[in-house]
Amino acid sequence: MLKLGNLILNVPFVQAPLSGYSDYAMRRLALDFGAPLTFSGVMLAKSASHPKVLRKPAFRPHEDEHPVGAQILGAEPATMAKAARALQDIGYDIIDLNFACPAPKVLRRQRGGYLLNEPETVMQIYDRVREAVTCPVTMKLRTGFDSSPQSYDNFHRIVAETSERNIDALTIHGRTVMQKFTGEADWDTLAEIKNRFSKTTIIGSGDLFDPQTIVHRLETANIDGVLIARGAVGNPWIYEGLRAALKGEPAPPRPSLAEQAEVIVKHFKGICQLHEPTRAVKYFRKFIVQYCRLHPRRRQVHRALIAANDEIQFLAAMEEWYGNEMLSEVS
Ligand SMILES: Cc1cc2nc3c(=O)[nH]c(=O)nc-3n(C[C@H](O)[C@H](O)[C@H](O)COP(=O)(O)O)c2cc1C
């Protein structure tokens, strides 16, 4: 169980916000495979508070995907509050505040992970957003801006002050902003934080790629939940594996080529609903790299699928490499 304010999930994991990946097509698949909650990729608060932008289908949650969270990025408390309210109004069930993003263009504008240097601003944003919405409010942090003692103090201060104000959950990626994705995630710090702030819901993130490791992390860090991020890209099966592992059941069998094909084509068709077909084929390439890892001839399959320039070529390559029996059924 994972409690995020009044949102209670029956398993302790959620699908991460993944910019450029966690659109409706990916979120829908995650739900089908057992993720109890998913997030949109991060949205800029300035855009997300604009009615014209909010009318775009890509920004809106779909009726069949609740609960679903929105994550926002920004440095101005009033804009963040306005965006949070607008996103709640169009149907998002939870608002997550991003103080973790390490992208240079985000840091240059003093947003995302940069704000770990400014605990006062973080708290002002939190207070304004908390007042503006009735749904759960959570925060995504990293373990500091960099490895300096000052950074660690700032991080601790944010955790302590949000805990005092009963934040609904803190999701912490066990790396500093400056580390980006290098090195290994520091799960000792996550365990230490949970130990110190035992009443606060802590969700851990970092290097969670397979169900066994994930269950081990949950147990050893004694945290409340985990965030599944890169481990779910091209691998929605991770969620059913994780559900089995949490119950102590054997791992489900590796998906057959026919099952893989069914999921890949379903995902691809979902993307075709969101983008015009030629763009969809290009956009989908980043998922193909990951999906192919399950295929015994992964290099050849990868080469064939990314060579496709339109929907027909893509489906033809799928038929060639995954067999054609079921492809006609899903189309
Ligand atoms: C391509 C990509 C996009 C991401 N987008 C977001 C995002 O929009 N918001 C966010 O809070 N974290 C984002 N993250 C970070 C993940 O949510 C997660 O914290 C991080 O990848 C560590 O977990 P992992 O090592 O298990 O992947 C992103 C990560 C990747 C690789």
The ligand as a MOL file (V3000), in Angstrom:
LIG
                    3D

  0  0  0     0  0            999 V3000
M  V30 BEGIN CTAB
M  V30 COUNTS 31 33 0 0 0
M  V30 BEGIN ATOM
M  V30 1 C 14.2370 10.4160 -20.4680 0
M  V30 2 C 13.9520 10.8040 -19.0490 0
M  V30 3 C 12.9860 11.7690 -18.7870 0
M  V30 4 C 12.7210 12.1430 -17.4750 0
M  V30 5 N 11.7600 13.0680 -17.2340 0
M  V30 6 C 11.4700 13.4160 -15.9680 0
M  V30 7 C 10.4250 14.3530 -15.6870 0
M  V30 8 O 9.7420 14.8620 -16.5900 0
M  V30 9 N 10.2140 14.6680 -14.3740 0
M  V30 10 C 10.9360 14.1020 -13.3450 0
M  V30 11 O 10.7060 14.4010 -12.1850 0
M  V30 12 N 11.9010 13.1990 -13.5910 0
M  V30 13 C 12.1720 12.8460 -14.8610 0
M  V30 14 N 13.1400 11.9080 -15.0960 0
M  V30 15 C 13.8130 11.2620 -13.9520 0
M  V30 16 C 13.0870 9.9610 -13.5660 0
M  V30 17 O 11.7740 10.2190 -13.1460 0
M  V30 18 C 13.8620 9.1930 -12.4630 0
M  V30 19 O 13.8510 9.9360 -11.2670 0
M  V30 20 C 15.2820 8.9000 -12.8740 0
M  V30 21 O 15.3310 8.4020 -14.1970 0
M  V30 22 C 15.9570 7.8960 -11.9440 0
M  V30 23 O 15.3280 6.6580 -11.9810 0
M  V30 24 P 15.8940 5.4210 -12.8770 0
M  V30 25 O 17.3930 5.4050 -12.6590 0
M  V30 26 O 15.2080 4.2060 -12.2820 0
M  V30 27 O 15.5620 5.7060 -14.2830 0
M  V30 28 C 13.4380 11.5400 -16.3900 0
M  V30 29 C 14.4020 10.5750 -16.6690 0
M  V30 30 C 14.6590 10.1960 -17.9700 0
M  V30 31 C 15.6950 9.1360 -18.2270 0
M  V30 END ATOM
M  V30 BEGIN BOND
M  V30 1 1 1 2
M  V30 2 1 2 3
M  V30 3 2 2 30
M  V30 4 2 3 4
M  V30 5 1 4 5
M  V30 6 1 4 28
M  V30 7 2 5 6
M  V30 8 1 6 7
M  V30 9 1 6 13
M  V30 10 2 7 8
M  V30 11 1 7 9
M  V30 12 1 9 10
M  V30 13 2 10 11
M  V30 14 1 10 12
M  V30 15 2 12 13
M  V30 16 1 13 14
M  V30 17 1 14 15
M  V30 18 1 14 28
M  V30 19 1 15 16
M  V30 20 1 16 17
M  V30 21 1 16 18
M  V30 22 1 18 19
M  V30 23 1 18 20
M  V30 24 1 20 21
M  V30 25 1 20 22
M  V30 26 1 22 23
M  V30 27 1 23 24
M  V30 28 2 24 25
M  V30 29 1 24 26
M  V30 30 1 24 27
M  V30 31 2 28 29
M  V30 32 1 29 30
M  V30 33 1 30 31
M  V30 END BOND
M  V30 END CTAB
M  END
